[in-house]
Amino acid sequence: MGNIPVYGMEHTFLDEKTGLLYRNSRFRQTASIHTHTFYEFFIVAEGSALHLVNDSIQTITQGDLVFIRPKDTHSYQFYYSDDFRIINIGFSEQLLQNIRLFLDHTAMLRTLTESELPPCVRLDKSGREEISVRFEEIGALMDTPKIQKTVFYAKCCLADVFTRYFFSYDTEEFPTASCPSWFQPMLNEMQKFDNLRIGFPKMIELSSCSSNHLCRVFKSVMSVTPTEYINSKRLEYSVYLLTQTSKEIIEISMLCGFSSLSHFYHLFKKKYQCPPSRFRKMNGNYIQDSSPKTTGTDL
């Protein structure tokens, strides 16, 4: 952790007058792994990427709006193409507290700031375009001498983002009929690498139901089979190991829970359009073995 740059402390500072930061970046312009002293929203304006965050892998794609906290350590990795573009708005702790006082939703904000992974929502085309334009308008105002107007407009935009997309006013996150009460806790547990490596047997154990019933519910809720979900998450973890460590590919295959190296290669090539060795040459930036913790660690 000591070698990871802290944005806001070493470089990439917030604007002193407004407490804001604006970036509009293509994939090759995004930063290597880093953390912050400030908060940040980013919207994926174009394309897709792998989001390496807090020892986990997320696939982010066009329309995803993500809330990054100072504790988050993250970077981006290649995913299919270089058309990935994000628009960032960074903002200070003081600005967040001003928004909290205005909204009077301390508990909801605490949930967002204390969750293990950064909160993420996917917007439709109109929502994506609206948020992109508003973030760009904040950036444009930052280039003017109108400091008070810039800060006021930014506060209004950010408060609106929180209330429209991140605050839940419905106590039932999932309809009971479509998603049983055990499903989300089971899915949360299956993000842990040790459980993911065991795979489907662990999923059955966590769900406390028959394999047939689990498969029916999983397909209904997630639109994929349990096996497809597990393999997808294992492949995402393999990308982390390929790009961030010097482990041999056969070892990576076993660490990710694949009993067959050829099956791992087949699935990897199908998802990423190239074999693991080529993917590593294109995207690897490891210096030494720095694989994330595995015991109880979320993927």
C-alpha angles and dihedrals in degrees: 000000000000091000094053113101117239110219110219092030104055103017142328092068128189115253105271095221100046105022088231139119127197127194133168106188140177119214096267089050095055119107128258118244111317146143132218147226089216142049126260143191119201129183123201101232096178140008131352138279142173110257111211104200134159094344089310137103125228126181107222123190142174111314097023113136113197131191112213120197128202091255093057119104111199151150139169131252133197116274116183099311146014096245091099113129130172134187114213132197114188120193138181131255088247092055091050090051090051089053090047092054091047095049095038092212103125095152094051092048091048090055090053095046096044101045115115095237127037112270111252133186130181117229127204121240096275093046092048092050093047095050092044091053093047092050089049089050089055088052092049092050090051088064091059130075090243097109099161093047091048094051093044093050092046092051091050092049095046093046089051091050091053095047097042101041112016109033115083117211094176117084091206108070092182128029108251092227095057101034123034119221092251095056103079095044088050091050091049091053091049089061087071110097097224090056093043091053090055088049127180097008089058090048090054091049092051094046096047092214138101121285092244093052091046091052092050094049094043093051091048095050103033101027090228133081121257090250092052090049094048094047092048092053092045090053091050090053090049088058089057092051093045095051102033104036139043095230118140115258093242089054091048090052092054094043089055092054101258112140092191122056092200091053089051090052092048094051093042094052091046092054102036102026093234138064120267094254093056092044089054092051091050098045112013117120102162120141098179138357104290103156115165124255113277106195108093091341119147117236 
